[in-house]
Amino acid sequence: MKKLLVVGRCWKFVEFLIPSIESILKFHDRKDVSIVILENNSSRSEVIKDYCLRLLDGNFIDIYIQANKNLFTNVWHSIPLFRDFLIQHEYISITDLDVNVRGYKNWLFTITDLLRNYGEIGSVTIDVEPMLPASTGFIHIEDVPMSNIPNFWTLAADTGFATSRMSDFINFVNQGGIKGGAFGFHDWLYAHGKLVGRTNIKAYHYGWLRSSPEYREAYKETGIDFDINNLQSNNNQYMHLQGNPPEIDSNTFTVYKK
């Protein structure tokens, strides 16, 4: 059984996806980590598909799933397509592939060590640092008191990388929780008496660039025109869209395997 499966969602930006994947491959032994990438059918899908298929051919990733609709929560709704692959792993890390962890050797394993050593922990995320100029709308690690577990803050984070035991995740899926997405999974863990929190491992979140002029036009595909002066309201709209995807059927996805 492999130690870890990374299931990452990429939306629009291959220039964010590339450093995110590199931050996993550079600092981890490939034989211990599997990687599935989802692309959400943005206007840049063909560029991202070309990159991901080359990763697949080079044995850098294991599965690439191309959505045929522009969705936010594909990473959850596509899970039945690779369920058999899921259960071959001890841990799962649900990620947005616009998060770049730099300079931490085996940082995914550091996160899973917390899960191994503390049974009360249900899910661990890293601390996502905003790319300037904005940080409004999210809580960062310096604002949160540390728990009695070393290097662990007992607060549901913004799920840049949310890592859990595969057994917990499969229980959640079996109980019909997929529609709740990442936040629904955290709610489920809370309901079952498990802590959700994050480590002091930090990462850069390129998604913060959505309000900058270079990327703002492209991000309008969300249906939201992100405004630096109104980020809290924008974020609330963004989270609502993630939790309320359009109808998904068997024709929503195309699966590529090595």
Buried (B, 14 or more C-beta within 10 A) or exposed (E): EBBBBBBBBBBBBBEBBBBBBEBBBEBBEEEBBBBBBBBBBBEBBEBBBEBBBEBBEEEBBBBBBBBBBBBBBBBBBBBEBBEEBBBEBBBBBBBBBBBBBEEBEBBBBBBBEBBEEBEEBBBBBBBBBBBEEBBBBBBBBEEBEEBEBEBBBBBBBBBBBBBBBBEBBBEBBEEEBBEBBBBBBBBBBBEEEBBBBBBEBBBBBBBBBBBBEEBBEBBEBBEBEBEEEBBEEBBEBBBEBBBEBEEBEEEBBEEBEE
